[in-house]
Amino acid sequence: MKILGLFKKGSKAVSKAGKKGGDKAAAWPSGTKIGVYGHTNSGKTVYFTVLNEESKMGRDLQLSITDDATAGEILSNYRNIWGVATEMGTGTMVDTRGEKKFPEPTTDEIPLQFNAIIDGEDKIPIVVLDYNGKAVSITETGELKERVNGYMLQADGIMFFYDPKILGAELETKAHVSSFIGMLEKLAPLKKKLHIPVSLVITKADILPGFSGDDQTVLVSSENESWLSENFDAFQDMVLSSNKIASNSAWAGSVRNILFNLRDFLKVVVGRTLNFQIFFISNTGSTPEKIGADVGRSIYAPPARIRPVGVKAPLYWMINTIRRAKRVRGLKRFTKVVATLSIIWMILVSIPYLWNTVWLLPRTIHIEDSVLASANGNFYNTTTKDRSLVKDAWRKYSQSWIISNIFPKFKNPADRIRTRYEEFNLAEALEQLDLTIIRFTAVVKDTSLWPKMNPSDKSLLMTKEHTSIEDELNNFHAGDDNTELFRRSGRALTYWELYKNSILNPADTSTWETIRQQVLQDQNLYVAEISNAEKGLGQALMTGQKVTKEKVVAQKAGVEFDNVIENVNGNSDPDYRINKAVRELRQIRGQLNPELQGNEMAMIDRYINAAKAFDERRKFSVRIQKLPDQDHVHIEVVTKGKDPGWGEISQYFEGDEIEIWWKKGYEIHIAYDLVTDQCAWGKTASDRKVFDSELSIFDLNGEIRFSNVNKSISIRMKPDPRELLPKLE
């Protein structure tokens, strides 16, 4: 506990020093500032020397030095690491082999300046501060520490360098972690969101068991960035249980050891930003040779062959993330400006809009709605007094100052509504009623349009057309009962109710006789106002009794075929439509009366022939709509119980379109091969799917899930098998 107290005191000391350094904002070179926060021997100097050499050519990241001081520093370090010396002969200078050694610890801060070219396009000037690692020690004080801390507080992103060789030294590790945490708290205290990208770079990863190459450089893949939004414990569990880590037990142990020893630092970062990443790199590619010791440190020489691993990845990620963060900040600033302007605009226009939309217009609409409600919503049933009330309301609205001067577009619609009430015409209403009666007549004439009877409760099953006709007749039959409109709509409603009763009681001919007597009586009493539409309806109703009798006879001879059509066509199960429905329809056909139901029998024959078509081989076009990650599949259609040959089958990728031949009873085999697995043309696939039902073609169309590889593909077929299902028509 005393040791931890010491670290806390050291952290507070760093915080105070950092504030002082931050107040003395040094005039650093211009460009994107990247802070490298690392202790003595963490590999900062060697990293940028090796990185400069590795990044001279490359597609993703290229570096070029932009000032003489940086060039001199990098060149000096290069000669030491690669063991290059210079000799001067007679009029010439030549490079010779010299002693390989790592650069001496940096004594002062050195701004390194580069131009970074990202992905061969954008050129970005960057500044990196190299310094003696003692400056970030929790026990260090002085001007250098203040300047380093001041630089870090101005940085656009920070890379924390950690030397895994100190993992066995618990106190030293805790001191480094405490220093890391102290800097994070300066950047974003009190657990606020970190506003700049942060990365943890594990240098000298070649000493870690299980580390083997570039594929282990990035700990969290881009598709798993959401892990960083969790708390540290959840993050650690997801990392260690991922296939990438768990598949290598030695590497899993190394990662677990790193996460455990740096847990206090990681708990401060994880959950505060998605702009965080952990990298494992090696500046040399193999462990350097220990050649001696100095006070407080061992002395190493570079290995015989330097093969850096992953050195470009941390800087490439950092620059890209800084660019993205700057774009987001710019978008936020733009959004704030737009929001401010929007609020000002809303204040300027809200008052007249509110006056119009909350008071003036709703009040006028309310007057009209009240009048129409008293006439069952039918404009033609309004009285002269009611129409005058609505007309005056819309006139006052259209002539008001706010409409004339601010909302002139509202004026013309308001005037059209007012004119509508001024030019009311009863003849127009009667014409509208006749159109409804004509629709009523069309339903009566065509028995296929009649309402169906629900056998469970003896009620009528009304379509939208039926309810529309009934509602319109009721709307016309309102208002002044002395008008011709009221009387004519009343007669039509009487016929409608008698017509529905006749359908509910098809065997009771007295209902149709009542309709006939009513029609004859109305035509005698109201001969002067009976329109041609009403005459047509009366004629259709008086012939309805004959149609009903024929239908009753047909029902006694067989079945109500309309219900059969609904039951068959309404069932979407292919097995029912192709197999079971055929058996049922053959039985029904034997019950039908050829004289009365010849059309129905012909429909059944067409249906059965269409179902037989599935017994013949048919060509289908199969398009691979979706197939992820450049994987591929093999598809083969074989007879029942036969194994696929796969010998001459091609690989199919996303977007490919192929042709297959299929008939009822054929099996369909699909072999799924991951892009990472060796393809054996379906014989040893990553996953496999077999559709062996009698109607397997219907299983092929749509999305297909492969559970072993946890992936799905999507297939679209031409023609769609469901469009080929037989139909009663």
RADAPE-V540052 format. One line per field, one symbol per residue. psi: psi as a letter, one per 20 degrees, with the letter a starting at -180 (. if undefined). burial: + if it has 16 or more other C-alpha atoms within 10 Angstrom, else -. A space follows every 50 residues. Layout:
# RADAPE-V540052
psi->???
burial->???
This chain:
# RADAPE-V540052
psi->hhghhghgghghgggghhgghhhmoqnqqqropppooqrpjijgghghgg ggghjhpqhgppqpqjqhgggggggghghggilprpqpbnjrpqprpapp qqqqpphrqoopprppopkjfppppqppoqrpihhjqiiqrrhggggghg ghiiqiqpooppoiijhingggghggghgggggghhgnrkkrppiqqpqo oorkiiippipiahijgpgorhikhhhiirrgggggghghiqhhghiohg hhhggggghghjhhghhhgpiiqilqqpqorphhirprppiaqrojqqpq qqrhponqojhhgghggggghggghhhghhhggghggggghgggghhhih ghgghghhggghgghhgghgghhikkjohijqrggghhggghghghghjq ghghhhmhhigghghhgghghhkpohhhghghghhghhhgghghhohiiq qqpohhjkrpoprhgghgggggghhhmrbojiqhgggghgghhghgghgh hhhhmhinihghhggghgggghhghkhhjorhghghggghhiihhggggh hgghhhhdrohhhggggghiojohhghhfghggghhghhiiqohhhlhgh hhggghgghhhhhiiqpqpqpppngpoqkkrrrpppprrpipqqhigjpr pprpiqprpqpqrpiqqppppppqhiqppklihnrhrqppojrhlhhhhh pbpppohhilrqrpppqpqphhiipqpo.
burial->------++-++-+++-++-+++---------+++++++++++++++++++ ++-++-----+++++----++--+--+++++++----------------+ +++-----+-++++++++------+++++++++++++++----+++++++ ++++++++++++++--+-----+++++++++++++++------+-+++++ ++++++++-++-+--+++++------++-+++--++-+++---++----- ++++++-++-++++++++++++++++++++++++++++-----------+ +++--+-++++++++++++-++--+------------------------- --+--+---++--+--++--++--++++++++---++--++-+++-++-- -++-------+--++--+--+-------++--++-++++++-+++----+ +++------+-----+--++-++++++++-----+++++++++-++-+++ -+++-+----++--++-++---+-------+-+++-++-+++-++--+-- +--++--++-+--++--+-----+--++--++--+--++--++--++--+ +-+++-++-++-++-----+-++++++---++++++++-----+-+---- ++++-------+++++++++++++----+-++--++++-++++-++++-+ +----+------+++++--++---++++-
